[in-house]
């Protein structure tokens, strides 16, 4: 066993359970949050907002980001009120019941698969262009670092995310500056808005803020009394940084190409508009974004599987291999089946998961406060006010209803 695994399996002062505690630095938790958020969803925001306009997108980024952060803080407090380390589905079972547990797991499954399918197909296409190889081979090459880091667990993910995030930020900075300085950049493309297409964009932004699923992972990483307050700090800082990424990237792309020429995956439009040098820069960023999000979402998905199916330990090699196979193999198979539309798929996943992640965390924190199994070192305080909880549920549920009506052509889809 490696030293990295040994750090995570040391259980001398831990409560019993399949999921083990580890120690994360604040910056590693922030990197996991940003790495989870900056993935498939962020690459689709410009295309999804091309009819509604950038002002509408910016409004939803701020609102959805704020509400999602509050929901994440609910999960954080629920985790801190629970003696045993549990994933989302385990927390839902404890505080909502078996039905709630399976609904939560289905939400994790839907959103995780939606993201991992997009990363599998997207990485394959990028590497195929880079090296003139079949996309399926490109996806296999992508899977090597993606799966290896997940195998080594939460600490490895935090360290790897921390390294890659800085590279991503550098590439984005180059692309954004080049976009603003390009002669074809038009400020008028960023002023236009049409509120008739506003609501569907909410589902896309919900999906883009994927890091909700990583909160119980972070709670395991900030479990010591001297480290526990880094949990809400990591969530808030990570979500603010993610929101900046989500605003700046569509702004640069829409201002450069205009709504009529923006592509479903934004880096393609960037490369077309800026020239051949931007092909490698933009797609390099996309590849890193997919990799960091694959690590964060895949790792969380793996431990949800361990928790939901009551495997004896996340570090039992047989069960870890089985769980990791379910994380990696289905996305590959589905990605090359040709049945998934990129933006529609993530919109559906975002709508369904948005409802679940609005309602269940509210139920979980309210029940956890009543049970009070363990006195938490930190609480949400007034953020758990009933009025805020009601707003969260109403907006996320309304967005989901609109999305499904849009798919039935009862209401405009938005793109």
C-alpha positions in Angstrom: 0.0 0.0 0.0 1.3 3.5 -0.9 2.0 6.2 1.7 -0.9 8.1 0.2 -3.3 5.3 0.8 -1.9 4.7 4.2 -2.7 8.3 5.2 -6.3 7.7 4.3 -6.7 4.3 5.9 -5.3 5.4 9.3 -8.4 5.0 11.4 -7.1 5.2 15.0 -9.4 8.1 15.9 -12.2 7.6 13.4 -15.7 6.3 13.7 -16.3 3.0 12.0 -17.5 3.0 8.4 -16.6 2.2 4.9 -15.5 5.7 4.1 -12.3 6.9 5.7 -11.1 10.3 6.8 -8.1 12.1 5.4 -6.5 15.5 5.7 -6.9 18.1 3.0 -5.3 21.6 2.9 -7.7 24.5 2.3 -6.3 25.1 -1.2 -6.8 21.4 -2.1 -10.5 21.5 -1.2 -10.9 24.7 -3.2 -9.2 23.0 -6.2 -11.6 20.0 -5.9 -14.6 22.4 -6.0 -13.3 24.4 -9.0 -12.1 21.2 -10.7 -15.6 19.7 -10.4 -17.4 22.9 -11.6 -15.1 23.8 -14.5 -16.0 20.9 -16.9 -18.7 20.0 -19.4 -21.2 22.5 -18.1 -19.0 25.5 -18.4 -18.0 24.5 -22.0 -21.7 24.6 -23.0 -22.9 27.8 -21.3 -22.1 30.1 -24.2 -24.0 28.0 -26.7 -26.9 27.5 -24.2 -27.1 31.3 -23.7 -26.9 32.3 -27.3 -30.6 33.1 -27.6 -31.1 34.4 -24.1 -28.0 36.6 -24.1 -25.1 37.2 -21.8 -26.9 39.4 -19.2 -29.4 36.6 -18.6 -26.6 34.1 -18.3 -24.8 36.3 -15.8 -27.9 36.7 -13.7 -28.4 33.0 -13.5 -24.7 32.3 -12.7 -25.0 34.6 -9.7 -28.4 33.3 -8.5 -27.7 29.6 -9.2 -24.2 29.9 -7.7 -25.5 31.5 -4.6 -28.4 29.0 -4.1 -26.1 26.1 -4.9 -23.6 27.3 -2.4 -26.2 27.5 0.3 -27.4 24.0 -0.6 -23.8 22.8 -0.3 -23.5 24.4 3.1 -26.6 22.6 4.2 -24.9 19.3 3.2 -21.7 20.4 5.0 -23.6 21.0 8.3 -25.5 17.7 7.9 -22.1 15.9 7.5 -20.7 17.7 10.6 -23.7 16.6 12.6 -23.2 12.9 11.7 -20.7 10.8 13.5 -20.1 8.3 10.7 -18.6 9.4 7.4 -21.3 9.0 4.8 -21.8 10.1 1.2 -24.9 11.9 -0.1 -26.9 8.7 -0.5 -25.9 7.5 3.0 -26.8 10.9 4.5 -30.2 10.8 2.7 -30.9 7.3 4.0 -30.1 8.4 7.5 -32.2 11.5 7.6 -34.8 11.0 4.9 -35.2 7.2 4.6 -34.6 4.5 2.0 -36.7 6.2 -0.7 -34.8 9.4 -0.2 -31.5 7.5 -0.4 -32.4 5.9 -3.8 -33.6 9.2 -5.1 -30.4 10.9 -4.1 -28.3 8.1 -5.6 -30.3 8.3 -8.8 -29.5 12.1 -8.9 -25.8 11.4 -8.3 -25.9 8.6 -11.0 -27.7 10.9 -13.5 -25.6 13.9 -13.1 -22.3 12.0 -12.8 -23.0 9.9 -15.9 -24.0 12.9 -17.8 -20.8 14.7 -17.0 -18.5 11.6 -17.5 -20.1 10.8 -20.8 -19.4 14.3 -22.0 -15.8 14.1 -20.8 -15.3 10.8 -22.4 -16.5 11.9 -25.8 -15.0 15.3 -25.6 -11.5 14.1 -24.6 -11.6 11.5 -27.3 -12.4 14.1 -30.0 -9.7 16.5 -28.8 -7.0 13.9 -28.6 -8.0 12.6 -32.0 -7.5 16.1 -33.5 -4.1 16.5 -31.6 -2.6 13.1 -32.7 -4.7 12.0 -35.7 -5.9 8.9 -33.9 -9.4 7.4 -33.5 -11.6 9.2 -30.9 -12.1 5.9 -29.0 -8.3 5.6 -28.6 -8.1 9.2 -27.5 -10.7 8.5 -24.7 -8.7 5.5 -23.6 -5.5 7.6 -23.3 -7.5 10.2 -21.3 -8.8 7.5 -19.0 -5.3 6.5 -17.9 -4.6 9.6 -15.7 -8.3 10.0 -15.0 -8.7 6.6 -13.5 -5.3 6.3 -11.8 -5.9 9.4 -9.7 -9.4 8.3 -8.6 -8.0 4.9 -7.6 -5.6 6.6 -5.2 -8.4 8.5 -3.5 -9.4 11.8 -2.1 -5.9 13.1 -1.1 -4.5 12.3 -4.5 -7.4 14.1 -6.1 -6.8 17.2 -4.1 -3.1 17.3 -4.9 -3.7 16.6 -8.6 -6.5 19.2 -8.9 -4.3 21.8 -7.1 -1.6 21.4 -9.7 -3.8 21.4 -12.8 -6.1 24.3 -11.8 -3.2 26.8 -12.1 -2.5 25.5 -15.6 -6.1 25.9 -16.6 -6.3 29.4 -15.2 -3.2 30.4 -17.2 -4.7 29.1 -20.4 -8.1 30.8 -19.8 -6.3 34.1 -19.1 -4.4 33.9 -22.5 -7.7 33.1 -24.4 -9.7 35.8 -22.7 -7.1 38.5 -23.2 -6.7 37.5 -26.8 -10.5 37.6 -27.3 -10.8 41.1 -25.9 -7.9 42.3 -28.0 -9.2 40.7 -31.2 -10.5 43.1 -33.9 -13.7 41.1 -34.4 -14.6 41.4 -30.6 -18.0 43.2 -30.4 -19.4 44.6 -27.1 -22.9 44.7 -28.6 -22.9 40.8 -28.6 -22.8 41.0 -24.8 -25.7 43.5 -24.4 -28.4 41.6 -26.2 -30.9 39.7 -24.1 -34.2 37.9 -24.6 -36.0 36.8 -21.3 -38.2 34.4 -23.2 -35.3 32.0 -23.3 -34.2 32.8 -19.7 -35.4 29.9 -17.6 -33.8 27.0 -19.5 -30.4 28.6 -18.9 -31.0 28.1 -15.2 -30.8 24.3 -15.7 -27.5 24.6 -17.5 -26.0 26.7 -14.8 -27.3 24.2 -12.1 -25.5 21.5 -14.0 -22.3 23.6 -14.3 -22.1 23.9 -10.5 -21.5 20.1 -10.2 -19.4 20.5 -7.0 -22.5 19.8 -4.8 -21.6 16.1 -5.0 -18.1 16.6 -3.6 -19.2 18.1 -0.2 -19.3 14.9 1.8 -15.9 14.1 0.3 -14.6 17.4 1.5 -16.2 16.8 4.9 -14.0 13.7 5.2 -11.0 15.8 4.3 -11.7 18.5 6.9 -12.7 16.2 9.8 -10.2 17.3 12.5 -11.3 20.0 14.9 -8.5 22.3 13.9 -9.3 21.9 10.2 -13.1 21.7 10.1 -13.7 25.4 9.5 -11.9 25.0 6.2 -14.9 23.1 5.0 -17.3 26.1 4.5 -14.3 28.3 3.5 -13.3 25.8 0.7 -16.9 25.7 -0.5 -17.4 29.5 -0.6 -14.0 30.3 -2.1 -14.2 27.5 -4.6 -17.7 28.5 -5.8 -16.8 32.1 -6.2 -13.8 31.2 -8.3 -16.0 28.8 -10.3 -18.5 31.6 -10.9 -15.8 33.8 -12.2 -14.8 31.1 -14.7 -18.4 30.6 -15.7 -18.9 34.3 -16.4 -15.6 35.2 -18.1 -15.4 32.2 -20.6 -18.9 32.7 -22.2 -18.4 36.5 -22.1 -15.1 36.2 -24.1 -16.5 33.6 -26.5 -19.8 35.4 -27.2 -18.1 38.8 -27.6 -15.7 37.3 -30.0 -17.9 35.1 -32.2 -21.4 36.5 -31.6 -24.4 34.3 -30.8 -24.8 33.0 -34.3 -21.4 31.5 -34.5 -20.8 30.1 -31.0 -20.4 26.3 -31.0 -21.9 23.7 -28.7 -18.5 23.2 -27.1 -17.1 26.8 -26.7 -13.5 26.0 -27.3 -14.2 25.1 -30.9 -15.5 28.6 -31.6 -12.6 30.1 -29.8 -10.1 28.2 -31.9 -11.9 29.1 -35.2 -12.0 32.8 -34.4 -8.5 33.4 -32.9 -6.5 31.3 -35.4 -4.4 28.1 -35.4 -2.4 29.0 -32.3 -5.7 29.0 -30.2 -6.6 25.5 -31.3 -4.0 24.0 -29.0 -4.6 26.5 -26.2 -8.4 26.3 -26.2 -8.5 22.6 -26.5 -5.7 22.1 -24.0 -7.9 24.1 -21.6 -10.9 21.9 -22.4 -8.9 18.7 -21.9 -7.7 19.9 -18.5 -11.2 21.0 -17.5 -12.6 17.6 -18.4 -9.8 15.8 -16.5 -10.1 17.8 -13.3 -13.9 17.5 -13.3 -13.6 13.7 -14.1 -11.4 13.3 -11.0 -13.8 15.2 -8.7 -17.1 13.8 -10.0 -15.7 10.3 -10.6 -14.2 10.1 -7.1 -17.5 11.3 -5.5 -19.5 8.8 -7.7 -17.2 6.0 -6.6 -17.7 6.6 -2.9 -21.5 7.0 -3.4 -21.5 3.5 -4.9 -19.5 2.2 -1.9 -21.9 3.9 0.5 -25.2 3.0 -1.3 -24.4 -0.7 -1.8 -22.9 -1.0 1.7 -19.5 -2.3 0.6 -17.3 -3.1 3.6 -14.6 -0.5 2.8 -13.7 1.9 0.0 -10.1 0.5 0.3 -11.1 -3.1 -0.2 -9.4 -3.7 -3.5 -12.1 -6.0 -4.9 -14.9 -3.5 -4.1 -12.8 -0.5 -5.2 -12.1 -2.1 -8.5 -15.8 -2.9 -9.0 -16.9 0.6 -8.1 -14.3 2.2 -10.3 -15.3 -0.1 -13.2 -18.9 1.3 -12.9 -17.5 4.8 -12.9 -15.4 4.3 -16.0 -17.0 1.7 -18.3 -20.6 2.9 -18.8 -19.6 6.4 -19.8 -17.3 5.0 -22.4 -19.9 2.7 -23.8 -22.7 5.3 -23.9 -20.4 8.0 -25.3 -19.7 5.9 -28.4 -23.3 4.7 -28.8 -24.3 8.0 -30.5 -27.5 8.5 -28.6 -26.6 11.5 -26.3 -27.0 15.1 -27.4 -24.4 17.2 -25.5 -26.4 20.3 -24.4 -29.8 18.6 -24.1 -28.3 15.7 -22.1 -26.7 18.0 -19.5 -29.8 20.2 -19.3 -31.9 17.2 -18.5 -29.4 16.0 -15.9 -29.2 19.5 -14.4 -32.9 19.8 -14.2 -33.5 16.5 -12.4 -30.5 16.8 -10.1 -31.4 20.4 -9.4 -34.7 19.4 -7.9 -33.2 16.6 -5.8 -30.3 18.8 -4.6 -32.8 21.5 -3.7 -35.3 19.4 -1.7 -33.2 16.7 -0.1 -30.5 18.8 1.5 -33.2 21.0 3.1 -34.9 17.9 4.5 -31.5 16.5 5.6 -30.3 19.5 7.5 -33.7 20.0 9.2 -33.8 16.4 10.4 -30.1 16.4 11.3 -30.7 19.4 13.6 -33.6 17.6 15.3 -31.6 14.4 15.8 -28.4 16.3 16.7 -26.3 13.1 16.7 -23.1 15.1 17.1 -22.6 18.8 18.0 -21.1 20.4 14.9 -18.0 22.6 14.9 -19.7 24.9 12.4 -23.3 25.6 11.3 -25.1 27.5 8.5 -26.9 29.7 11.0 -29.5 32.0 9.3 -28.8 30.6 5.9 -31.1 27.7 6.9 -34.1 30.1 7.4 -37.3 28.6 6.0 -37.7 31.5 3.5 -34.3 30.7 2.0 -35.1 27.0 1.9 -38.5 27.7 0.2 -36.8 29.9 -2.4 -34.3 27.2 -3.2 -36.9 24.5 -3.7 -39.3 26.7 -5.7 -36.7 28.0 -8.2 -34.9 24.7 -8.8 -38.2 22.8 -9.2 -39.6 25.5 -11.5 -36.5 25.3 -13.7 -36.9 21.5 -13.9 -40.5 21.7 -15.0 -39.7 24.2 -17.6 -36.9 22.1 -19.0 -39.1 19.0 -19.4 -41.9 21.1 -21.0 -39.2 22.5 -23.4 -38.2 19.0 -24.4 -41.9 18.3 -25.3 -41.9 21.6 -27.3 -44.6 23.1 -25.1 -42.2 25.9 -24.2 -39.1 27.2 -26.0 -35.9 25.2 -25.1 -33.6 28.2 -25.2 -31.0 27.1 -27.8 
